[in-house]
Amino acid sequence: MRTPVSVKLVAGLGPRGWLAVAAVFVAAWVLVPLAHLMLPEGHPLHISTYAITLIGKILCYAVVAVAMDLIWGFGGILSLGHGLFFALGGYSFGMYLMRQIGRDGSYGADIPDFMVFLDWKELPWYWSGTDSFLWCLLLAVAVPGVIAWIFGYFAFRSRIKGVYFSIITQAMTYAAMLFFFRNETGFGGNNGFTDFKRILGYSITAPETRVVLFGLSVTLLLGTLILGKALIASKFGRVLTAIRDAENRVMFIGYNPLHYKLFIWTVSAMLCGLAGALYVPQVGIINPSEMSVANSIEIAIWVAVGGRGTLVGPIFGAGIVNLSKTWFTTSFPEYWLFFLGLLFILVTLYLPEGVAGLWAKIKARRAEKAALAAGRAEAAAVPAAPRTPATPESKLPNGTAAKGA
Amino acid sequence: MKRLLLILSLALGLGAGAVRADVAPEVLKGLASEDFDAKQGAVAVLAEVGDADAARLLKALSDDAVAVAGDRLVIVAGEQVLDAANGKLLKPAPASPDSISLNNSLRQQVDGALAALRLLSADKAERLAAAKALLADMGDGAALLPLFDKALKQEQDGEIKPILVQLQAQASLASSDAAARLQAVQTLGQSASPAVKALLLPLIEKQGDTFAEPDEKVRLAAQTAIKAIDGRLVWSDTAGQIFTGISLGSILLLAALGLAITYGVMGVINMAHGELLMVGAYSAYAMQALFRSRFPDFVDYYVVAAVPVAFFVAAAVGMLMERTVIRHLYGRPLETLLATWGLSLVLIQAARLLFGAQNVEVANPAWMSGGVQLAENLSLPWNRLVIVAFSGFVLLVVWLLMNKTRLGMFVRAVTQNRPMAGCVGVPTARIDTLAFGIGSGIAGLGGVALSQIANVGPDMGQGYIVDSFMVVVLGGVGQLAGAVWAALGLGVVTKFLEGWAGAVIAKILVLVFIIIFIQKRPQGLFALKGRFVD
């Protein structure tokens, strides 16, 4: 019998998970707005605009990280093109924000400033309809989705995997970056979109707008998590993980990996597009450097630091890496690349399961110790019991002992 | 009108008094006049007369040494004052000579006339040089036409004569006689120079409603001539594009050869490969600095010294990377990709701290600057030629190394079947390190080549990483021939597309093409040898 999707969704997270989700949701929509809008600036619990923007930005990154984890951690496909989907989402929504500027640009024209600069008289065809909020939101999801679907269909159909897939996604991003750097492309060349004024008629810099955007980011992240959990817990998720571990065997059993990979790849790209659409109004700029090769690889390191295949881990990964980036680039700008580079090396060498793996390991060791202590106490309580000749460690299975040592 | 009259009267005078050596007084009067038209006419006459006196006077004009003293024209040469008409020393020197002024167009005319006079020189080399100089910049051609006619009549040399014919034709394009123009256009149609094409183009253009060229026959002839020139230009244009394509391809090859080895042997995706190119380029920079401070006499040969240095420095960096990081990640290609990306970031930042974030200046040695002129519009720069030859040399060395040495045999054995190679006693771990070192060293060599034509900076490697992967991916793994064909093919195709669609679109098209190509032939290019199943 088939279980309804809603039941699967509820079951995927468990009561504790739902409680956590609800807590975060309330915090984001009630506590943060209160702390930002109601408390005076000097108050110790006041949350500054800077903090809201920074955390909102990192939340968008975290959505990308979770999307990346879906495809890399569970599908075994390392994409170096997620920066492209993120940026496409950002550009799609950025078009709306550019149109919202209206005649307040420095040239006071009906079209964006950069088009005036290029001496264009009217909007190109692909800008039509971009004054509609919903259309642009749709574009932000659909454009990355369609591009990912086309690209993925051909790549997965030809059974391109592993490193080759990574490299051609990198080539795709690189080509797109070059394309967006051109002024004639009609997306502002290397300056991209900036100087936004309002969104849905509200001022984009107003504290209320920021708080709403922040809340939306948290909601998107929670939604992504719930969706991810549900996907992974479903039969689809099982097959996907099986494809990751042994694609040929899955094929021999009779599954076609193409559909599974293509689905998760497209979903992942669409989530990135949404994240990009939320990112742009908060950060206030989108330009082609978001599509650079380095940015896409950095997404991979968020996931690697957080822990692949854990869904929650990548959120922490994105947080850790981006907070360190903020700290380093303001305090020791010249050492940031060293730190990032070493992070890449050390995480792959010594922390293959990331922070989440480390946490699980620590928890397991604590449980072990507790079990040992309990065992000892039991042994002490029963003095008549025959003395065990071996050391306590030898009771554990070999593998665990070696790990503990 | 004034000028025409002057010329006419002088031509009459010339015909009558060929015996008179002195410069005609009318000319002197023209020069002394305040009216620039009159001066121009006088200079034209001087150019036409072209004898020793005229030449001396023109030279003096060009040197600003002609002056008016009382009622006569004089040439001031230091302390001495000469009569402008015949060059005789004037004693006593007239008081307060008032130097006459030239405007720009007049000066151009004087210089052109001087160059034209040199066409009549007895020295063949000087005549040739003068003809070429005039071809590059003639100034007011119509004024020099009689001189060209005269020179053409005298000229016997086979090399100079065609140039003179062209000069004459160019000059008569401005003639008022339609027949003369027609003949000129027909003569020019035999050239293969873009400059001549540029001369002819205005003839068929419309100015407002009327054509610039009133005579229809001339227009038609100009059209045919332009077509003929275009036909000749296509050949050299294509040759030039193929050469720049090969040049780009040879750079891609240098960047990708090392990658072909490291990837082919170990299956290691080395994202820090571009930074090894950078290490090589900075080695060249360091050698240049060393030679400048220590051996300034041999500074032109720093490149030669940089080649082995770059190889060993990059190889050392590569082997260190292999020993410390990559070795622990064998069999985990995605992790290797991330870790080597981390290595590349560290290398970039290290270069920034050591050499500064700005690009550094690496100069071409004297023997690599300049170029070989093959045709009017086809010149091959020496630095590019040297790099093409150098990449051929590196390719040869790699081929010899891989196919003719014991080390190469071991490397190939490990590539084909690692456990079996280990079983028969090949030290596979050491071979890995050495092979990685060789691949990195070759990247260093590529860096030296790059330093001669591209900017040297900490980020320089990043731009090449995608390209070199594309070459390896396109050419097939571990195959030198594949890498060569892919690199040269990509280079030539890119350059042709660039000519057609611009640099950025060309690059995008090439990347899209590769992505499609991989769709079509993934197994053919990436087939793992043996019956490997995961």
Interface residues (C-beta under 8 A of the other chain):
Chain A: L78 F151 F154 A155 R157 S158 R159 I160 G162 V163 Y164 S166 I167 I168 Q170 A171 M172 Y174 A175 L178 F179 F181 R182 A246 E247 N248 V293 A294 I297 A300 I301 A304 E334 Y335 L337 F338 L340 G341 L342 L343 F344 I345 V347 T348 L349 P352
Chain B: I269 M271 V325 H328 L329 R332 P333 L334 E335 T336 L337 L338 A339 W341 G342 L343 S344 L345 V346 I348 Q349 R352 L353 Q462 I465 V466 F469 M470 V473 V504 K507 I508 L511 V512 I514 I515 I516 I518 Q519 K520 P522 F526 V533 D534
